[in-house]
């Protein structure tokens, strides 16, 4: 799986939209190797599909490649129009990805801070609990879920060590 990076216009200059780690590939920019695409089960019809596919590619030991020389002009910055519904669905997605409550809280808090929208956190968490209460179907199996949780926790602990 490979892609470049999104750039947004700020003060008449194109700057990197810094919402994700440089190892993460943004949804619309992705290019897949056919075998990888088939092995991950193609794309999920759910918010968060562009995270799930990447995590499953890693689960199946595919490489995730980003190319800093490929600059994509993103005309509408991510999350520019705050939507309680979208944040709610992202909370649902963390449940369906089997991330668990602790990681969901961390992700929701980080998103709220990065987007400077405190209410986003509450909508995010409401989505998680609604999905849990309704016992919505998971998007990954238990082994994939454990891999995803471990990957996320390792990323957090790695960042803490670096700081």
C-alpha positions in Angstrom: 0.0 0.0 0.0 1.5 3.4 -0.9 0.6 7.1 -1.2 1.8 10.7 -0.7 0.6 13.4 1.6 -2.2 15.9 1.8 -1.3 19.6 1.8 -3.7 22.4 2.6 -3.5 26.1 1.7 -2.6 28.4 4.6 -1.7 32.0 4.1 -1.2 31.5 0.3 1.2 28.6 0.9 0.6 24.8 0.7 1.5 23.2 4.0 1.4 19.6 5.2 -2.0 18.8 6.8 -0.6 17.4 10.0 -3.4 15.3 11.4 -1.8 11.9 11.3 1.5 10.2 11.6 3.7 10.2 8.5 3.4 6.5 8.3 -0.4 6.7 7.9 -1.9 6.8 4.4 -4.9 9.0 3.9 -8.0 7.2 2.4 -8.4 8.8 -1.0 -4.6 8.7 -1.8 -4.1 5.0 -1.4 -2.7 2.6 -4.0 -3.0 -1.1 -3.3 -1.1 -4.1 -4.6 -3.9 -6.4 -5.8 -2.8 -9.4 -3.6 -2.9 -7.1 -0.5 -6.3 -5.7 -1.4 -7.7 -9.2 -1.7 -6.0 -10.5 1.4 -7.4 -7.7 3.6 -10.9 -8.6 2.3 -11.2 -5.5 0.1 -12.7 -2.3 1.7 -15.1 -2.2 4.6 -18.3 -0.3 4.2 -17.9 1.8 7.4 -16.4 5.0 8.6 -12.8 4.2 9.4 -12.4 1.9 6.4 -9.2 3.8 5.5 -7.7 2.9 8.9 -8.9 -0.7 9.0 -7.5 -1.5 5.6 -4.1 -0.2 6.6 -4.1 -2.0 9.9 -5.1 -5.3 8.2 -2.4 -4.8 5.6 0.1 -4.7 8.5 -1.5 -7.7 10.1 -0.9 -9.6 6.9 2.7 -8.2 6.9 2.4 -5.9 3.9 4.5 -2.8 3.7 2.9 0.7 4.1 4.9 3.2 2.1 4.6 7.0 2.1 6.3 9.2 -0.4 7.0 12.8 0.8 7.6 13.9 -2.8 4.0 13.2 -3.7 2.1 16.2 -2.6 -1.7 16.2 -3.0 -3.5 19.5 -2.7 -6.4 19.0 -0.3 -8.9 21.7 -1.1 -11.1 21.2 2.1 -9.1 20.6 5.3 -10.1 17.5 7.1 -12.8 18.2 9.7 -13.2 21.8 8.6 -17.0 21.5 9.0 -17.5 20.0 12.5 -20.1 17.3 12.4 -21.3 15.7 15.6 -22.6 12.9 13.5 -19.3 12.2 11.9 -17.5 12.2 15.3 -20.2 9.9 16.7 -19.6 7.5 13.8 -15.9 7.5 14.5 -16.6 6.4 18.0 -18.7 3.6 16.6 -15.8 2.7 14.4 -13.4 2.3 17.3 -15.8 -0.1 18.9 -16.2 -2.1 15.7 -12.4 -2.2 15.3 -12.2 -3.8 18.7 -10.0 -1.0 20.1 -11.5 -1.0 23.6 -12.5 1.8 25.9 -9.0 3.0 27.0 -7.8 3.5 23.4 -11.1 5.0 22.4 -10.7 7.6 25.2 -7.2 8.4 24.1 -8.0 8.7 20.4 -11.1 10.8 21.1 -9.2 13.2 23.4 -6.3 13.5 20.9 -8.8 14.3 18.1 -10.6 16.9 20.1 -7.3 18.6 21.0 -5.8 18.5 17.5 -9.0 19.8 15.9 -9.5 22.3 18.8 -13.1 21.2 19.3 -13.7 19.9 22.9 -17.2 18.8 22.2 -15.9 16.3 19.6 -14.6 14.1 22.5 -18.1 13.6 23.9 -19.7 12.8 20.5 -16.9 10.4 19.9 -17.4 8.6 23.2 -21.2 8.5 22.8 -20.7 6.7 19.5 -18.5 4.1 21.1 -21.0 3.4 23.9 -24.0 3.3 21.6 -22.3 0.7 19.4 -21.3 -1.3 22.5 -24.8 -1.2 23.9 -26.3 -2.4 20.6 -23.5 -5.0 20.3 -22.9 -3.9 16.7 -20.9 -6.3 14.5 -17.2 -6.1 14.5 -15.2 -5.2 11.4 -12.3 -7.4 12.3 -12.0 -10.8 14.0 -10.6 -11.3 17.6 -7.0 -12.0 16.4 -7.0 -9.0 14.1 -8.5 -6.9 16.9 -5.7 -7.9 19.3 -3.1 -7.1 16.7 -4.6 -3.7 16.1 -4.8 -2.9 19.9 -1.2 -4.1 20.4 0.0 -2.0 17.4 -1.8 1.1 18.8 -0.5 0.6 22.4 3.1 0.1 21.1 2.8 3.3 19.1 1.7 5.2 22.2 4.5 3.7 24.4 7.0 4.5 21.6 5.9 8.2 21.6 6.1 8.4 25.4 9.7 7.0 25.3 10.7 9.5 22.7 9.5 12.5 24.7 
